Amino acid sequence: MNDRTLEGSGRASALAARLRLLQAELADRPAEVRAQELRGEIDRASQGLSADQRTTLMETLAEQFPRSATDGATAAPRTSSAPAAAPKPPPPPGPADTPKLAEEIAALWPMLTEDLRQRVRVALGPVMPPPAAGGDVRAPEWRKQLGLNADDPVDPARAIELGLALMTLSVNIDRVVCGVWKDTNTGGEFKRAENLKTIAGQFLRQWQGAGSDKMQAEVNDLQLLLYAILKALQLFPTMFADRHLARFDPAVLMANTGIVGERGTSWFGDSGKAASAKCWEEYQRLMKDYDKNSLADEVKAMVTDEVYKVLRQRRR
């Protein structure tokens, strides 16, 4: 079988699956309506095909819907470029066809447009039973996280609504945290882009490589960075006070200028006025290279260093 034959067979199989799906959706409609819809689906699938390709498609498609003896012999496929007649609509699927139909829907789903997917959802909606309370929403995890009793019901619709609210909060937090960290961490190696929204979208669309593990890793990174920043801010006042006093405490200034000896007496017999002048000179020396920007950079560096300490500790 050559590539062209394989391509035609694949196109015919996909079309057959769409026809079966459409037939199931229109099972309660008049036969002429079903035939018209099926014919339209075939015409759309045949657009742009050459006469030979169309003939091959119809022949392969006819094999997917063989007629019974009571329907008469299968007519020979058309070889002209004129539109081919639609095959006889397949009978509605019965209970024995359910597993096969489910497999065909699953295989066809990635190729359907969103409009067709919505039509399938609408068609299946009336016959699909509503989910039981606490079912298919990971109820045990909700109960554990929220401290509920083991027999407390978890409403699926409200679980989805709560999950959406929490996702909105998380995306907003991610944006703020990334902005703060980008401004504070000017030269560090730990970078973080605003990825949670992107990864969450890929996760919902079932992108390859964006599964549960990657989604959870992204949440963990955001949680860790947020914890480290808040922890650093909690410790910062004490850190800044210690550093300030280590430089500008009067006792430190007096010790740096040699005004006071070990017993609190002047080594040089300086008067109080002379001692104050020396302390002032020492203060000016220490503040010579400082301004608003340099002080702000020092504060950022202190916070960044503390964030890295927390990150290293938590990642061990």
C-alpha positions as CSV (number, residue, x, y, z in Angstrom):
1,M,0.0,0.0,0.0
2,N,1.5,3.3,-1.1
3,D,1.5,6.6,0.8
4,R,-1.4,8.0,-1.3
5,T,-3.5,4.9,-0.6
6,L,-2.7,5.2,3.1
7,E,-3.6,8.9,3.1
8,G,-6.9,8.1,1.4
9,S,-7.7,5.4,3.8
10,G,-7.0,7.7,6.8
11,R,-9.2,10.4,5.3
12,A,-12.0,7.9,4.8
13,S,-11.7,6.5,8.3
14,A,-11.9,10.0,9.8
15,L,-14.9,10.8,7.6
16,A,-16.6,7.6,8.6
17,A,-16.1,8.4,12.2
18,R,-17.7,11.8,11.7
19,L,-20.6,10.3,9.9
20,R,-21.3,7.8,12.7
21,L,-21.1,10.5,15.2
22,L,-23.4,12.7,13.2
23,Q,-25.8,9.8,12.7
24,A,-25.9,9.2,16.5
25,E,-26.6,12.9,17.1
26,L,-29.4,13.0,14.5
27,A,-31.0,9.6,15.5
28,D,-34.3,11.2,16.4
29,R,-34.5,13.3,13.2
30,P,-36.4,12.3,10.0
31,A,-34.5,10.1,7.6
32,E,-34.3,12.9,4.9
33,V,-32.8,15.3,7.4
34,R,-30.2,12.8,8.4
35,A,-29.4,12.0,4.7
36,Q,-29.0,15.8,3.9
37,E,-26.7,16.3,6.9
38,L,-24.6,13.3,6.0
39,R,-24.4,14.3,2.4
40,G,-23.3,17.8,3.4
41,E,-20.5,16.3,5.6
42,I,-19.3,14.2,2.7
43,D,-19.3,17.2,0.3
44,R,-17.3,19.2,2.7
45,A,-14.7,16.4,3.1
46,S,-14.5,16.1,-0.7
47,Q,-13.8,19.7,-1.4
48,G,-10.4,20.3,-3.1
49,L,-10.0,16.6,-4.1
50,S,-9.4,15.5,-7.7
51,A,-11.7,13.2,-9.4
52,D,-9.5,10.2,-8.7
53,Q,-9.1,11.2,-5.1
54,R,-12.8,11.6,-4.7
55,T,-13.4,8.2,-6.3
56,T,-10.9,6.6,-4.0
57,L,-12.5,8.3,-1.0
58,M,-16.0,7.1,-1.9
59,E,-14.8,3.5,-2.6
60,T,-13.0,3.3,0.8
61,L,-15.9,5.0,2.5
62,A,-18.4,2.5,1.0
63,E,-16.4,-0.3,2.5
64,Q,-16.9,1.2,5.9
65,F,-20.7,1.0,5.4
66,P,-21.5,-2.2,3.6
67,R,-25.1,-2.7,2.5
68,S,-27.1,-5.7,3.5
69,A,-28.5,-8.1,0.9
70,T,-31.9,-6.6,1.3
71,D,-30.5,-3.2,0.2
72,G,-29.4,-4.6,-3.1
73,A,-25.9,-4.9,-4.5
74,T,-23.5,-2.1,-3.7
75,A,-23.4,0.2,-6.7
76,A,-20.2,0.7,-8.5
77,P,-18.3,3.8,-7.4
78,R,-18.5,6.9,-9.6
79,T,-15.4,7.6,-11.7
80,S,-16.5,11.0,-13.0
81,S,-15.9,14.3,-11.4
82,A,-19.7,14.7,-10.7
83,P,-20.7,14.7,-7.0
84,A,-21.1,11.2,-5.8
85,A,-24.3,10.2,-4.1
86,A,-24.1,9.8,-0.3
87,P,-24.0,6.2,0.9
88,K,-27.0,4.9,2.7
89,P,-27.0,6.4,6.3
90,P,-25.7,3.8,8.8
91,P,-28.2,2.5,11.3
92,P,-28.1,4.1,14.8
93,P,-25.5,2.4,17.0
94,G,-26.8,-0.2,19.4
95,P,-25.5,-1.3,22.8
96,A,-23.0,-3.6,21.2
97,D,-21.5,-0.8,19.2
98,T,-20.9,1.5,22.3
99,P,-17.3,0.6,23.0
100,K,-16.3,1.0,19.3
101,L,-18.2,4.2,19.0
102,A,-16.4,5.5,22.2
103,E,-13.1,4.6,20.7
104,E,-13.9,6.4,17.4
105,I,-15.0,9.5,19.3
106,A,-11.8,9.5,21.3
107,A,-9.7,9.1,18.2
108,L,-11.6,11.8,16.3
109,W,-11.8,14.3,19.1
110,P,-8.4,16.0,18.6
111,M,-9.3,16.6,14.9
112,L,-12.7,18.2,15.6
113,T,-13.3,21.9,15.5
114,E,-14.6,23.5,18.7
115,D,-18.0,24.0,17.0
116,L,-18.2,20.2,16.3
117,R,-17.1,19.4,19.9
118,Q,-19.8,21.6,21.2
119,R,-22.4,19.8,19.0
120,V,-21.2,16.5,20.5
121,R,-21.5,17.8,24.0
122,V,-25.0,19.1,23.3
123,A,-26.0,15.8,21.7
124,L,-24.7,13.7,24.6
125,G,-25.9,16.0,27.3
126,P,-29.5,14.8,27.6
127,V,-28.4,11.1,27.9
128,M,-25.4,11.6,30.2
129,P,-26.2,11.1,33.9
130,P,-25.2,14.0,36.1
131,P,-22.1,13.3,38.3
132,A,-22.9,12.1,41.8
133,A,-22.2,14.4,44.7
134,G,-18.5,14.2,45.5
135,G,-17.7,12.2,42.4
136,D,-15.0,12.9,39.9
137,V,-13.9,16.1,41.7
138,R,-11.2,14.5,43.9
139,A,-13.5,14.9,46.9
140,P,-11.0,13.3,49.4
141,E,-8.4,15.9,48.6
142,W,-10.9,18.8,49.0
143,R,-12.0,17.4,52.4
144,K,-8.4,17.1,53.5
145,Q,-7.4,20.6,52.4
146,L,-10.5,22.2,53.9
147,G,-10.7,20.1,57.1
148,L,-14.1,18.6,56.2
149,N,-15.5,15.5,57.7
150,A,-15.2,12.3,55.8
151,D,-18.9,12.1,55.1
152,D,-19.3,15.8,54.1
153,P,-20.6,16.1,50.4
154,V,-18.5,17.9,47.9
155,D,-20.6,19.5,45.2
156,P,-18.9,19.2,41.8
157,A,-20.2,22.4,40.4
158,R,-19.1,24.4,43.4
159,A,-15.7,22.6,43.4
160,I,-15.2,23.8,39.9
161,E,-16.3,27.3,40.8
162,L,-14.0,27.4,43.8
163,G,-11.1,26.0,41.7
164,L,-11.6,28.8,39.2
165,A,-11.6,31.4,41.9
166,L,-8.4,30.0,43.4
167,M,-6.8,29.8,39.9
168,T,-7.6,33.5,39.3
169,L,-6.0,34.4,42.7
170,S,-2.9,32.3,41.9
171,V,-2.4,33.9,38.5
172,N,-2.7,37.4,40.0
173,I,-0.3,36.4,42.8
174,D,2.2,35.0,40.2
175,R,2.1,38.3,38.3
176,V,2.8,40.4,41.5
177,V,5.5,38.1,42.8
178,C,7.3,37.9,39.5
179,G,7.2,41.7,39.2
180,V,8.6,42.2,42.8
181,W,11.3,39.6,42.3
182,K,12.4,40.9,39.0
183,D,12.8,44.4,40.5
184,T,14.6,43.1,43.6
185,N,16.7,40.3,42.2
186,T,18.8,42.4,39.8
187,G,21.8,40.1,39.5
188,G,20.9,36.7,41.0
189,E,20.7,33.4,39.1
190,F,17.3,32.4,40.2
191,K,14.9,33.8,37.7
192,R,11.2,33.3,37.4
193,A,9.0,34.3,34.5
194,E,5.2,34.8,34.8
195,N,4.5,31.2,33.7
196,L,1.6,29.9,35.8
197,K,-1.1,31.3,33.5
198,T,0.7,29.8,30.4
199,I,1.3,26.4,31.9
200,A,-2.3,26.2,33.3
201,G,-3.6,27.0,29.8
202,Q,-1.5,24.3,28.2
203,F,-2.5,21.8,31.0
204,L,-6.2,22.4,30.3
205,R,-5.7,22.0,26.5
206,Q,-3.8,18.8,27.1
207,W,-0.6,19.9,25.5
208,Q,2.2,17.3,25.3
209,G,4.7,17.9,28.0
210,A,2.3,20.0,30.1
211,G,0.9,17.3,32.3
212,S,0.1,17.2,36.0
213,D,3.8,17.0,37.0
214,K,4.7,20.2,35.2
215,M,1.7,22.0,36.5
216,Q,2.5,20.9,40.0
217,A,6.1,21.9,39.6
218,E,5.1,25.4,38.5
219,V,2.8,25.8,41.5
220,N,5.6,24.6,43.8
221,D,8.0,27.1,42.3
222,L,5.6,30.0,42.9
223,Q,4.8,28.8,46.4
224,L,8.5,28.5,47.3
225,L,9.4,31.9,45.9
226,L,6.5,33.6,47.7
227,Y,7.4,31.9,51.0
228,A,11.0,33.0,50.6
229,I,10.1,36.6,49.9
230,L,7.7,36.9,52.8
231,K,10.2,35.2,55.1
232,A,13.0,37.6,54.0
233,L,10.6,40.6,54.6
234,Q,9.8,39.2,58.0
235,L,13.5,39.1,59.0
236,F,14.5,42.3,57.2
237,P,13.8,44.8,60.0
238,T,16.1,43.0,62.4
239,M,18.8,42.6,59.8
240,F,18.7,46.2,58.8
241,A,18.7,47.4,62.4
242,D,21.8,45.2,63.2
243,R,23.7,46.5,60.2
244,H,22.8,50.1,60.9
245,L,23.9,49.9,64.5
246,A,27.1,48.1,63.5
247,R,28.1,51.2,61.6
248,F,26.4,54.2,63.3
249,D,25.9,53.4,66.9
250,P,27.6,56.2,69.0
251,A,29.7,53.7,70.8
252,V,30.9,52.2,67.6
253,L,31.8,55.7,66.2
254,M,33.7,56.5,69.3
255,A,35.6,53.2,69.3
256,N,36.4,53.7,65.6
257,T,37.9,57.2,66.3
258,G,39.9,56.0,69.3
259,I,38.1,58.5,71.6
260,V,37.2,55.9,74.3
261,G,39.6,53.3,75.6
262,E,38.7,50.0,77.2
263,R,37.8,51.7,80.5
264,G,35.8,54.5,79.0
265,T,38.6,57.1,79.4
266,S,39.9,59.2,76.6
267,W,43.3,58.0,75.3
268,F,44.2,61.5,74.1
269,G,42.6,63.6,76.8
270,D,40.2,65.0,74.3
271,S,37.5,67.4,75.5
272,G,33.9,66.6,74.9
273,K,33.8,69.1,72.0
274,A,36.8,67.5,70.3
275,A,35.3,64.0,70.7
276,S,32.0,65.1,69.2
277,A,33.9,66.6,66.2
278,K,35.8,63.4,65.6
279,C,32.6,61.3,65.8
280,W,30.9,63.7,63.3
281,E,33.9,63.3,60.9
282,E,33.7,59.5,61.2
283,Y,29.9,59.6,60.4
284,Q,30.6,61.8,57.4
285,R,33.2,59.4,56.2
286,L,30.9,56.4,56.5
287,M,28.1,58.2,54.7
288,K,30.3,59.7,52.0
289,D,29.3,57.1,49.3
290,Y,25.6,56.8,50.3
291,D,22.6,58.4,48.7
292,K,19.0,57.4,48.1
293,N,19.8,55.0,45.2
294,S,22.7,53.3,46.9
295,L,20.7,52.8,50.1
296,A,17.8,51.3,48.1
297,D,20.3,49.0,46.3
298,E,21.7,47.9,49.6
299,V,18.2,47.1,50.9
300,K,17.4,45.1,47.8
301,A,20.7,43.2,48.1
302,M,19.9,42.3,51.7
303,V,16.4,41.1,50.9
304,T,17.7,39.1,47.9
305,D,20.5,37.4,49.9
306,E,18.0,36.4,52.5
307,V,15.6,35.0,49.9
308,Y,18.4,32.9,48.5
309,K,19.2,31.5,51.9
310,V,15.6,30.5,52.4
311,L,15.5,28.9,48.9
312,R,18.6,26.9,49.5
313,Q,17.3,25.7,52.8
314,R,13.9,24.7,51.5
315,R,15.4,22.9,48.4
316,R,17.7,20.6,50.4
